[in-house]
Amino acid sequence: MLPLVELAVTPERCSPFRQGFDADPIGSAGAYDAFLCIEVPLPWQKDISLSEPFVSLGDRRKPFASLRGRDGRVWRPQGLVPGAVGPSGAGTTSELQPNAVRVIAFEKEFSLQAEPANEQSLRAEQAAPFTRREWLLSTGEVLPLAQALLNADETGIATYEQFRVQVPATVIDLLICTHGKRDVCCGQSGMALYSEVASRLAEVTASAAPAVHGGAAEVRVWRASHTGGHRFAPTALTFPDGYAWAYLDAKITEQILQRSTGLSEPGLLGGRGPGTSSDLSVAAQHCRGLSTLTAGPAQAADRAGLLKVGWAWATAHRTVQILGFDRQSLATTLQITGRIPDGQTRSFRVEVELERHIPQITCGAIDAPEYQVEAVWKVASATEV
């Protein structure tokens, strides 16, 4: 009989472990066509898909990270702690409908004017911001609406028109993962980030600063269920742009939210505005990628475009084409083309390389050797064409 041997491995938390490698998080975001965000009271299950109404949308026997709708779109379920922090004008309270449940559908925009794929490209995909549709309705109406959304049943969705909440297009929704039952890193660092950002935003909102509300971007901050990639905690999603973010703190979060929108002082979280190109270059180091693109080189190429163009790129409809691929090195040549709101079309040829692989660990206790690794991507060059 073999003696029991204790593994000489010190348990570690996944987020500080990965941060120790100083590895770029780009290319690690999950790719989805739509997000179904529903207010779900705490406490949550370890997986939000095991909580109603999500559990009734899928296979009750096992948790799920996504659902495929009848039209082929892939939906990501996201739970929200009821009640966001933010300007009341952005629909953050349920004063008109006490006890109502908020449902938000973020759906990828598809543009008929997207740039056509080059005939010589190996593969092409579209990237775009998300559109927002939002409702406040009773508990019993949440599941039928969610089913109508998944079934792409616009006639069924229209029956809930009286419950629609009109949210200004300028509103930015910030979803911070605080799902502690899923992962300790998110529960601790995510909650700390949410508390600081929400507190600062509440102070600015309470001061009734017209600079924050006068036509510039408004912000709603939500406590959200697992957004994927808790090794990047504190992690968050921003909508409608659809970017996923890693290792945030309050300063970086403000740079992401501030943007170059011509904000007067004070900034969205009470800081100095408007955002600058240097702010973007720093914030971009925390970008995991765009949720409407597949992970890896496509997301890296998109961030290269963001750095070249600025925040206007986040509102553009883009086409990403793979022009070349080396099977041995995984080096990939891409062309990304975007039409930004001012009518300009910008196009970049981007060379993306595999920099290295780093270990990917489970969080906390370890009872067996672990061999999982993740790819770290880098942009070797980005040239406008």
DRENNUTOR-276955 format. One record per atom (N, C-alpha, C): z, y, x; residue in one letter. Coordinates in pm, whole numbers, padded with zeros to 5 digits, always signed. Atoms other than C-alpha are relative to their C-alpha. Layout:
# DRENNUTOR-276955
ZYXA ...
//
This chain:
# DRENNUTOR-276955
+00000-00120+00084M +00000+00000+00000M +00000+00125+00088M +00010-00120-00081L -00104+00337+00140L +00114+00096-00033L -00108-00096+00026P +00177+00590+00184P -00057+00127-00064P +00041-00125+00061L +00161+00905-00022L +00006+00111+00105L +00008-00107-00097V +00052+01197+00193V -00017+00132-00074V +00009-00130+00064E +00109+01554+00086E -00105+00084+00070E +00105-00081-00060L -00193+01778+00139L +00060+00122+00069L -00050-00113-00077A -00125+02035+00408A -00084+00124-00032A +00077-00115+00045V -00292+02309+00203V +00091+00089-00083V -00086-00093+00072T -00108+02616+00086T -00069+00048-00127T +00061-00050+00125P -00174+02700-00281P -00026+00150+00011P +00038-00141-00005E -00352+03034-00313E -00060+00043-00133E +00065-00057+00116R -00470+03263-00587R -00145+00029+00034R +00143-00003-00028C -00847+03270-00622C -00052+00139+00036C +00052-00133-00026S -00899+03649-00623S +00031+00049+00141S -00025-00044-00138P -00717+03743-00299P -00064-00093+00103P +00065+00093-00092F -00858+03428-00137F -00145+00042+00024F +00141-00038-00017R -01216+03535-00204R -00014+00138+00064R +00007-00133-00061Q -01149+03898-00114Q +00018-00006+00150Q -00022+00016-00144G -01037+03775+00227G -00128-00025+00078G +00128+00024-00068F -01399+03683+00306F -00085+00126+00010F +00076-00125+00001D -01520+04042+00247D -00146-00029-00036D +00133+00044+00041A -01818+03892+00065A -00048+00080-00121A +00061-00077+00108D -02050+04093-00160D +00000-00084-00128D -00001+00077+00125P -02004+03987-00526P -00133-00002-00073P +00126-00011+00074I -02366+04067-00622I -00063-00137-00022I +00068+00124+00033G -02557+03791-00794G +00088-00104-00065G -00095+00097+00055S -02253+03629-00955S +00025+00017-00149S -00025-00025+00142A -02271+03766-01311A -00065-00107-00086A +00060+00091+00097G -02329+03533-01604G -00115+00069-00073G +00117-00056+00067A -02662+03581-01782A +00000-00038-00148A -00004+00022+00145Y -02667+03620-02162Y -00096+00096-00069Y +00085-00086+00082D -02893+03761-02430D +00083+00091-00090D -00083-00076+00093A -02606+03887-02643A +00148-00036+00020A -00145+00022-00004F -02227+03921-02657F +00054+00020-00141F -00064-00010+00130L -02029+03856-02973L +00148+00029+00023L -00135-00046-00028C -01708+04056-02944C +00077+00017-00132C -00077-00002+00125I -01441+04006-03210I +00147+00021+00034I -00143-00019-00018E -01085+04132-03234E +00074-00126-00042E -00079+00121+00025V -00854+03831-03210V +00144+00029+00042V -00138-00030-00036P -00476+03886-03225P +00055-00098+00105P -00071+00085-00096L -00264+03754-02939L +00104-00082-00074L +00043+00058-00128P -00159+03498-02830P -00132-00075-00013P +00126+00072-00004W -00492+03347-02727W +00019-00139+00057W +00006+00130-00065Q -00574+02990-02637Q -00048+00021+00144Q +00050-00010-00137K -00667+02914-02275K -00147+00034+00000K +00141-00037+00016D -01028+02938-02389D -00016+00067-00135D +00010-00076+00125I -01116+03199-02650I -00082-00073-00104I +00081+00075+00095S -01366+02959-02807S +00083-00097-00084S -00090+00085+00077L -01067+02758-02931L +00078+00080-00103L -00064-00087+00098S -00953+03054-03141S -00101+00035-00109S +00087-00044+00108E -01091+03150-03479E -00037+00147+00019E +00098+00081+00073P -01347+03256-03573P -00094-00080+00090P +00095+00064-00091F -01519+03125-03258F +00000-00152-00014F -00005+00145+00007V -01396+02769-03300V -00086-00054-00114V +00081+00045+00113S -01578+02747-03633S -00149+00021+00023S +00141-00024-00031L -01902+02859-03470L -00058-00110+00089L +00049+00100-00094G -01921+02576-03219G +00053-00138-00030G -00051+00136+00009D -01811+02220-03153D +00152+00005+00012D -00146-00009+00001R -01445+02203-03250R +00067-00095+00101R -00059+00099-00089R -01395+01915-03007R +00016+00050+00142R -00009-00046-00138K -01442+02116-02687K -00032+00149+00008K +00026-00143-00017P -01446+02475-02560P -00144+00024+00045P +00136-00033-00042F -01772+02654-02490F -00002+00141+00057F +00015-00131-00062A -01879+02948-02275A -00108+00082-00067A +00107-00072+00067S -02183+03035-02482S -00052-00083-00117S +00062+00065+00115L -02371+02953-02801L -00147+00041-00006L +00141-00033+00015R -02745+02933-02854R -00030+00023-00148R +00033-00035+00137G -02861+03109-03168G -00126-00070-00046G +00116+00066+00059R -03129+02986-03401R -00130+00051+00059R +00122-00057-00059D -03382+03220-03236D -00010-00024+00150D +00005+00034-00142G -03304+03082-02890G +00084+00089+00088G -00083-00088-00083R -03085+03368-02772R +00134-00064+00032R -00129+00053-00045V -02772+03280-02574V +00106+00108-00018V -00108-00093+00032W -02455+03447-02703W +00127-00035+00078W -00128+00017-00067R -02133+03495-02504R +00112+00043-00095R -00114-00042+00084P -01811+03491-02715P +00102+00078+00082P -00104-00081-00065Q -01560+03761-02618Q +00106+00039-00102Q -00110-00046+00082G -01220+03812-02773G +00047+00136+00048G -00055-00132-00031L -01078+04164-02788L +00139+00011-00062L -00130-00030+00060V -00715+04257-02833V -00022+00116-00097V +00027-00104+00099P -00719+04464-03155P +00044+00138+00046P -00031-00139-00030G -00735+04837-03095G -00034+00041+00141G +00036-00052-00132A -00916+05002-02804A +00070+00132+00023A -00047-00133-00036V -00793+05307-02618V -00124+00085+00024V +00116-00087-00017G -01037+05597-02639G -00004+00104-00109G +00011-00108+00099P -01154+05894-02845P -00012-00058-00141P +00006+00050+00138S -01098+05843-03217S -00138+00017-00059S +00135-00021+00049G -01446+05980-03275G -00094-00113+00035G +00084+00114-00039A -01581+05667-03107A +00035-00125-00079A -00029+00115+00086G -01442+05443-03377G +00102-00095+00058G -00097+00086-00066T -01136+05316-03192T +00117-00037-00088T -00112+00034+00087T -00897+05302-03485T -00051-00055-00132T +00036+00058+00131S -00895+05128-03821S +00069+00075-00113S -00075-00077+00097E -00736+05413-04013E -00064-00005-00139E +00066+00002+00130L -01001+05403-04285L +00010-00135-00067L -00009+00136+00054Q -00964+05027-04326Q +00115-00073+00070Q -00115+00067-00063P -00612+04911-04237P -00016-00151-00001P +00005+00147-00015N -00593+04550-04114N -00142-00054+00010N +00138+00047-00015A -00971+04536-04078A -00021-00057+00140A +00035+00063-00128V -01122+04325-03799V -00129+00062+00050V +00119-00059-00059R -01372+04481-03562R -00089-00108+00061R +00101+00089-00058V -01687+04289-03474V -00105+00087+00066V +00103-00075-00072I -01925+04422-03210I -00101-00100+00055I +00108+00082-00054A -02260+04264-03131A -00078+00085+00100A +00083-00062-00103F -02418+04369-02802F -00120-00092+00021F +00121+00082-00006E -02777+04246-02807E -00102+00062+00094E +00097-00046-00099K -03033+04271-02529K -00120+00064-00069K +00120-00067+00049E -03307+04522-02599E -00123-00067+00059E +00129+00050-00048F -03659+04386-02573F -00104+00108-00024F +00098-00108+00010S -03929+04642-02501S -00141-00057-00002S +00140+00041+00006L -04289+04590-02606L -00081+00069+00109L +00070-00075-00102Q -04381+04837-02332Q +00042-00040+00141Q -00042+00046-00133A -04227+04640-02045A -00123-00026+00086A +00111+00020-00092E -04443+04616-01737E -00047-00146-00003E +00049+00137+00000P -04671+04308-01746P +00026-00068+00133P -00026+00075-00122A -04600+04035-01495A -00127-00007+00084A +00110+00018-00092N -04818+04021-01188N -00049-00144-00006N +00054+00136+00011E -05053+03723-01210E +00038-00087+00119E -00033+00075-00120Q -04951+03624-00857Q +00149-00032+00010Q -00144+00023-00006S -04579+03618-00935S +00033-00143-00041S -00044+00135+00031L -04391+03288-00950L +00074-00004-00134L -00076-00006+00124R -04171+03397-01241R +00033+00145-00029R -00036-00136+00037A -04093+03711-01433A +00101-00005-00113A -00096-00012+00109E -03806+03815-01657E +00028+00147-00025E -00027-00138+00039Q -03704+04128-01841Q +00149+00029+00006Q -00138-00050+00002A -03388+04328-01800A +00003+00127-00085A -00009-00116+00088A -03267+04592-02042A +00146+00024-00037A -00134-00023+00052P -02955+04758-02179P +00021-00081-00128P -00033+00065+00127F -02781+04618-02486F +00005+00105-00111F -00024-00083+00117T -02794+04766-02833T +00136-00040-00059T -00133+00024+00058R -02464+04795-03018R -00007+00008-00151R -00022-00004+00145R -02400+04700-03381R +00146-00033-00023R -00145+00012+00015E -02046+04728-03506E +00042+00007-00146E -00051+00007+00137W -01851+04648-03821W +00152-00001+00000W -00142+00015+00030L -01497+04680-03959L +00008-00070-00136L +00000+00075+00125L -01434+04416-04225L +00120-00092-00009L -00117+00085+00022S -01176+04181-04371S -00014-00132+00075S -00002+00125-00077T -01076+03857-04200T -00096-00103-00057T +00084+00100+00063G -01260+03641-04453G -00149+00026+00016G +00141-00033-00013E -01589+03820-04388E -00050-00012+00144E +00038+00002-00141V -01585+03784-04008V -00089-00120+00032V +00076+00121-00032L -01708+03423-03985L -00141+00004-00060L +00137-00005+00054P -02002+03467-04229P -00089+00099+00074P +00080-00097-00076L -02115+03778-04039L -00038-00058+00136L +00028+00060-00131A -02085+03596-03704A -00110-00106-00012A +00102+00103+00021Q -02290+03306-03841Q -00137+00063-00026Q +00127-00069+00026A -02556+03547-03968A -00060+00055+00129A +00048-00051-00129L -02578+03705-03623L -00059-00112+00084L +00049+00113-00079L -02616+03368-03452L -00129-00056-00058L +00119+00052+00066N -02878+03265-03706N -00114+00101-00006N +00101-00108+00005A -03068+03591-03659A -00044+00027-00144A +00025-00018+00142D -03040+03629-04035D +00020+00147-00037D -00012-00143+00023E -03113+03999-04079E +00028+00031-00147E -00031-00020+00142T -03102+03966-04458T +00149-00019-00025T -00143+00024+00013G -02753+03818-04437G +00081+00109+00065G -00070-00108-00071I -02645+04081-04184I +00000+00127-00083I +00013-00122+00079A -02768+04355-04414A +00102+00008-00114A -00098-00001+00109T -02517+04251-04681T +00133+00061+00045T -00124-00059-00053Y -02243+04388-04453Y -00021+00145+00043Y +00034-00136-00041E -02406+04729-04413E +00111+00099-00037E -00107-00092+00042Q -02122+04896-04605Q +00117+00002+00097Q -00111+00009-00095F -01885+04787-04328F -00039+00046+00140F +00046-00044-00131R -02094+04928-04042R +00080+00121+00048R -00064-00113-00066V -01927+05164-03797V -00105+00064+00090V +00099-00069-00081Q -02158+05425-03647Q +00066+00055+00127Q -00056-00039-00128V -02071+05460-03280V -00106+00075+00079V +00100-00076-00076P -02246+05730-03073P -00058-00081+00116P +00067+00075-00106A -02499+05592-02826A +00058+00032+00137A -00055-00040-00129T -02320+05779-02547T +00128-00074+00036T -00128+00069-00025V -02005+05566-02583V -00019-00115+00098V -00005+00112-00094I -01930+05332-02293I +00118-00088-00038I -00108+00096+00025D -01730+05020-02380D +00033-00071+00131D -00049+00066-00121L -01522+04892-02088L +00089-00115-00042L -00075+00120+00034L -01399+04535-02133L +00066-00054+00126L -00075+00048-00117I -01127+04444-01880I +00062-00134-00035I -00057+00132+00025C -01034+04079-01857C +00149+00000+00031C -00145+00011-00018T -00660+04035-01910T +00049-00136-00049T -00024+00132+00061H -00676+03668-02014H +00092-00083+00091H -00096+00065-00089G -00359+03551-01837G +00016-00149-00023G -00013+00143+00026K -00347+03214-02008K -00115-00077+00062K +00115+00063-00064R -00691+03141-01859R +00017+00001+00152R -00015-00011-00145D -00610+03265-01509D +00106+00106+00033D -00110-00090-00037V -00307+03427-01346V -00053+00129+00062V +00054-00120-00065C -00522+03668-01139C -00041+00104-00103C +00042-00092+00105C -00673+03820-01452C +00121+00051-00079C -00118-00039+00075G -00339+03821-01629G +00082+00105+00072G -00081-00094-00076Q -00170+04011-01349Q -00078+00125+00040Q +00073-00117-00049S -00424+04235-01177S -00085+00064-00110S +00078-00056+00109G -00640+04273-01486G +00086+00083-00094G -00090-00073+00089M -00346+04379-01698M +00049+00130+00065M -00043-00121-00071A -00230+04624-01430A -00109+00106-00004A +00111-00095+00005L -00575+04782-01420L -00014+00058-00140L +00011-00049+00138Y -00596+04802-01799Y +00109+00103-00030Y -00112-00090+00031S -00254+04965-01822S -00021+00137+00063S +00019-00128-00068E -00340+05232-01565E -00117+00078-00060E +00118-00067+00054V -00689+05309-01698V +00026+00048-00143V -00026-00037+00139A -00577+05307-02062A +00097+00116-00009A -00098-00108+00000S -00280+05531-01985S -00065+00133+00037S +00064-00124-00044R -00493+05786-01802R -00100+00049-00105R +00096-00039+00102L -00762+05781-02070L +00070+00055-00124L -00076-00047+00116A -00503+05821-02346A +00051+00143+00023A -00048-00135-00031E -00363+06127-02168E -00112+00102-00014E +00114-00091+00009V -00707+06287-02138V -00040+00020-00145V +00039-00008+00140T -00789+06205-02501T +00100+00083-00080T -00104-00072+00074A -00456+06339-02627A -00003+00150+00030A +00005-00141-00036S -00515+06666-02443S -00109+00074-00075S +00109-00058+00079A -00818+06719-02671A -00093+00082+00086A +00087-00071-00093A -01024+06820-02370A -00144-00003-00051A +00137-00001+00053P -01361+06932-02510P -00102-00047+00102P +00095+00043-00102A -01528+06853-02177A -00026-00148-00007A +00016+00145+00006V -01470+06486-02239V -00083-00039-00122V +00064+00038+00125H -01609+06488-02592H -00128+00077-00029H +00111-00089+00032G -01870+06761-02578G -00136-00052+00041G +00135+00049-00023G -02185+06551-02572G -00011-00093+00118G +00005+00090-00114A -02098+06357-02258A +00045-00139-00043A -00036+00137+00032A -02021+05990-02239A +00148-00010-00037A -00137+00032+00035E -01707+05876-02420E +00025-00144+00038E -00036+00133-00049V -01518+05563-02322V +00101-00064-00094V -00101+00081+00066R -01336+05288-02509R +00039-00110+00097R -00049+00102-00092V -01119+05055-02304V +00066-00111-00080V -00046+00118+00074W -01053+04703-02432W +00065-00101+00093W -00049+00123-00064R -00836+04413-02325R -00086-00113-00051R +00098+00101+00040A -01082+04125-02325A +00039-00138+00050A -00017+00138-00045S -01083+03749-02294S -00083-00023+00125S +00067+00037-00125H -01224+03570-01991H -00146+00045+00001H +00136-00051-00011T -01543+03745-01879T -00083-00083+00098T +00068+00080-00101G -01634+03478-01622G +00035+00049+00139G -00026-00039-00139G -01549+03472-01252G +00135+00062+00025G -00133-00060-00020H -01173+03522-01242H +00033+00015+00148H -00021-00021-00144R -01197+03497-00860R -00037+00143+00040R +00035-00140-00026F -01328+03856-00888F +00100+00096-00063F -00097-00083+00070A -01019+03986-01069A +00053+00113+00089A +00026-00037+00139P -00968+04255-01177P -00151+00015-00025P +00141-00003+00032T -01307+04208-01339T -00021+00061-00138T +00027-00070+00125A -01474+04392-01624A -00150-00001-00029A +00137-00019+00044L -01794+04442-01821L -00013+00141-00056L +00028-00128+00064T -01950+04774-01920T -00122-00014-00090T +00109-00001+00097F -02171+04824-02223F -00025+00144-00044F +00113+00090+00027P -02434+04915-02321P -00080-00046+00121P +00084+00037-00114D -02565+04877-01963D +00004-00149+00031D -00009+00143-00021G -02435+04519-01933G +00033-00044+00141G -00038+00038-00136Y -02311+04528-01574Y +00137-00067+00002Y -00129+00065-00025A -02031+04298-01457A +00054+00054+00132A -00063-00067-00115W -01780+04435-01203W +00113-00086+00059W -00099+00080-00072A -01543+04289-00943A +00098+00090+00075A -00103-00062-00085Y -01219+04390-00770Y +00018+00149-00029Y -00011-00139+00039L -01175+04711-00965L +00140+00055+00022L -00124-00075+00010D -00906+04971-00928D -00031+00123-00083D +00021-00114+00090A -00859+05290-01127A -00103+00098+00055A +00093-00095-00060K -01055+05504-00880K -00144-00048-00013K +00135+00054+00011I -01359+05274-00871I -00044-00003-00146I +00032+00003+00142T -01342+05235-01248T -00043+00138-00048T +00039-00134+00040E -01356+05611-01290E -00139+00035+00052E +00133-00026-00053Q -01660+05630-01063Q -00108-00069-00083Q +00096+00073+00084I -01832+05368-01278I -00017+00070-00135I +00004-00062+00132L -01744+05546-01601L -00052+00144+00003L +00034-00142-00009Q -01803+05900-01480Q -00151+00021-00004Q +00145-00006-00008R -02170+05858-01389R -00048+00144+00018R +00056-00133-00022S -02401+06153-01332S -00051+00056-00132S +00039-00044+00133T -02399+06276-01690T +00024+00149-00023T -00024-00142+00015G -02321+06640-01618G +00135+00032-00058G -00134-00025+00054L -01956+06607-01714L +00063+00122+00066L -00081-00107-00055S -01746+06916-01673S +00134-00058+00036S -00134+00047-00032E -01396+06889-01537E +00089+00016-00122E -00032+00119-00077P -01176+06701-01607P -00093-00115-00031P +00085+00116+00020G -01349+06366-01575G +00051-00089-00110G -00033+00091+00109L -01333+06074-01811L +00143-00049+00006L -00138+00046-00015L -01002+05961-01669L +00088+00108+00061L -00081-00110-00050G -00877+06302-01569G -00034+00040+00141G +00039-00032-00137G -01049+06310-01229G -00099+00114+00004G +00094-00109-00018R -01311+06548-01094R -00141-00049-00031R +00134+00043+00036G -01662+06533-01234G -00103+00103+00043G +00058+00126+00044P -01953+06482-01241P -00007-00102+00112P +00016+00103-00100G -02027+06157-01060G -00107+00039+00101G +00094-00032-00107T -02221+06172-00733T -00067-00127+00049T +00070+00116-00056S -02463+05947-00548S +00091-00079+00092S -00093+00072-00088S -02188+05866-00299S +00097-00084-00083S -00084+00078+00090D -01969+05754-00590D -00072-00129-00040D +00076+00117+00041L -02246+05519-00701L -00010-00102+00112L +00013+00094-00111S -02291+05368-00356S +00129-00076+00023S -00129+00068-00014V -01920+05289-00343V +00023-00095-00117V -00020+00084+00119A -01904+05159-00700A -00091-00121+00004A +00096+00110-00001A -02213+04943-00643A +00048-00117+00084A -00056+00108-00081Q -02021+04743-00384Q +00086-00094-00084Q -00081+00080+00090H -01816+04615-00677H -00083-00061-00113H +00088+00048+00106C -02119+04522-00890C -00032-00147+00019C +00032+00143-00004R -02154+04151-00969R -00143-00026-00045R +00136+00017+00046G -02489+04198-01138G -00016+00036-00146G +00036-00036+00137L -02665+04269-01465L -00002-00124-00088L -00016+00117+00086S -02584+04034-01753S -00128-00043-00071S +00126+00040+00063T -02943+04032-01881T -00097-00064+00099T +00083+00066-00101L -03078+03881-01557L +00069-00126+00051L -00058+00121-00058T -03030+03537-01405T +00073+00035+00130T -00082-00025-00119A -02773+03519-01127A -00081-00022+00126A +00065+00018-00130G -02873+03542-00762G -00090+00116+00036G +00088-00105-00051P -03168+03735-00615P -00044+00103-00102P +00044-00097+00101A -03279+03895-00945A +00105+00108-00021A -00106-00098+00018Q -02942+04062-00990Q +00015+00088+00124Q -00007-00079-00123A -02941+04171-00625A -00113+00102+00004A +00113-00092+00002A -03286+04326-00666A +00025+00114-00098A -00028-00104+00099D -03174+04511-00977D +00099+00103+00054D -00095-00096-00058R -02876+04663-00794R -00068+00088+00104R +00075-00081-00097A -03115+04776-00520A -00073+00113-00072A +00064-00104+00079G -03308+04964-00789G +00099+00104-00047G -00105-00091+00044L -02985+05114-00921L +00037+00098+00111L -00036-00085-00113L -02901+05247-00575L -00111+00097+00035L +00114-00088-00031K -03250+05392-00531K -00017+00110-00104K +00031-00093+00109V -03280+05560-00871V +00122+00077-00047V -00120-00060+00058G -02921+05630-00979G +00029-00061-00135G -00047+00059+00124W -02749+05568-01311W -00106-00004-00109W +00108+00007+00098A -03070+05637-01506A -00062-00140-00002A +00054+00136-00008W -03177+05290-01387W +00069-00093-00099W -00077+00087+00091A -02903+05136-01605A -00049+00009-00143A +00052-00016+00135T -03083+05263-01916T -00148-00037-00008T +00143+00030-00006A -03431+05152-01806A -00030-00142-00048A +00050+00134+00024H -03632+04855-01926H -00071-00044+00128H +00051+00044-00129R -03713+04653-01615R -00067-00136-00012R +00062+00130-00015T -03937+04364-01524T +00021-00046+00143T -00024+00056-00133V -03839+04143-01231V -00097-00115+00022V +00097+00104-00033Q -04108+03931-01067Q +00034-00061+00135Q -00017+00069-00128I -04058+03671-00796I -00137-00017+00062I +00128+00005-00067L -04343+03710-00550L -00006-00108+00107L -00001+00101-00106G -04234+03467-00282G +00137-00062+00014G -00126+00074-00012F -03971+03206-00208F -00010-00101+00114F -00005+00095-00110D -03876+03010+00103D +00101-00109-00034D -00087+00108+00044R -03734+02672+00010R +00109-00033+00101R -00098+00036-00103Q -03556+02621+00342Q +00111+00104+00012Q -00099-00106-00020S -03383+02959+00377S +00049+00060-00131S -00025-00059+00132L -03380+03054+00004L -00030+00150-00005L +00042-00141+00003A -03513+03398+00105A -00100+00021-00112A +00082-00025+00119T -03679+03554-00199T -00055+00141+00005T +00064-00130+00010T -03927+03838-00234T -00023+00031-00148T +00011-00038+00141L -03913+04022-00566L -00058+00139-00013L +00040-00134+00036Q -04071+04322-00729Q +00065+00033-00133Q -00067-00042+00122I -03869+04509-00985I -00055+00136-00041I +00063-00121+00053T -04028+04774-01204T +00075+00044-00124T -00074-00052+00114G -03847+04999-01447G -00057+00130-00052G +00042-00125+00063R -03941+05271-01694R +00126+00070-00047R -00124-00070+00029I -03656+05520-01703I -00023+00101-00112I +00015-00082+00121P -03586+05752-02000P -00087+00124+00014P +00082-00120-00014D -03766+06054-01851D -00149-00031+00006D +00140+00038+00003G -04089+05856-01861G -00054-00051+00132G +00045+00048-00130Q -04114+05776-01491Q +00003-00153+00006Q -00003+00142-00031T -04201+05426-01376T +00026-00014+00149T -00036+00021-00140R -04034+05318-01052R -00008-00148+00030R +00019+00140-00036S -04112+04997-00869S +00041-00022+00145S -00051+00028-00134F -03949+04837-00565F -00028-00145+00039F +00014+00133-00058R -04030+04541-00343R +00128-00029+00076R -00134+00029-00054V -03700+04378-00252V +00002-00137+00066V -00017+00126-00073E -03631+04110+00009E +00148-00038-00008E -00138+00046+00015V -03317+03913-00076V +00019-00129+00080V -00027+00116-00085E -03163+03664+00167E +00135-00062-00034E -00129+00068+00011L -02887+03407+00149L +00077+00029+00128L -00078-00036-00118E -02624+03546+00382E +00085-00115+00051E -00087+00111-00037R -02386+03248+00376R +00054-00065-00127R -00078+00061+00108H -02182+03016+00160H +00148+00015+00035H -00144-00008-00021I -01808+03061+00112I +00070-00097-00096I -00071+00095+00087P -01547+02824-00036P +00034+00063-00135P -00042-00043+00133Q -01470+02846-00405Q +00113-00091-00043Q -00119+00080+00025I -01118+02732-00486I +00046+00011-00144I -00072-00015+00126T -00917+02663-00796T +00119+00092+00026T -00107-00098-00015C -00640+02912-00860C +00136-00069-00009C -00135+00057+00003G -00289+02802-00769G +00008-00136+00064G -00029+00132-00056A -00190+02438-00719A -00126-00075+00038A +00111+00084-00043I -00418+02198-00532I +00053-00142+00016I -00047+00138-00010D -00387+01822-00566D -00106-00092+00060D +00106+00080-00063A -00709+01709-00396A -00088+00095+00081A +00093-00086-00077P -00960+01837-00139P -00103+00064-00090P +00098-00074+00078E -01201+02097-00273E -00120+00031+00088E +00120-00018-00080Y -01561+02126-00158Y -00101+00094-00064Y +00094-00092+00065Q -01718+02377-00397Q -00022+00124+00086Q +00033-00122-00072V -01898+02671-00239V -00083+00089-00092V +00085-00092+00074E -02074+02979-00370E -00088+00076+00098E +00096-00073-00082A -02373+03169-00238A +00037+00148+00008A -00016-00143-00020V -02339+03518-00093V -00138+00056+00034V +00134-00053-00016W -02657+03723-00125W +00003+00138+00064W +00011-00134-00056K -02773+04029+00066K -00145+00048-00013K +00133-00061+00007V -03065+04269+00031V -00040+00037+00142V +00048-00029-00135A -03258+04271+00359A -00082+00128+00004A +00078-00123+00007S -03493+04550+00249S -00037+00029-00144S +00043-00044+00132A -03590+04751-00057A -00093+00120+00019A +00101-00102-00026T -03911+04954-00045T -00071+00039-00129T +00070-00042+00121E -04066+05164-00319E -00149-00024+00016E +00143+00030-00005V -04420+05060-00404V -00072+00071-00114V 
//
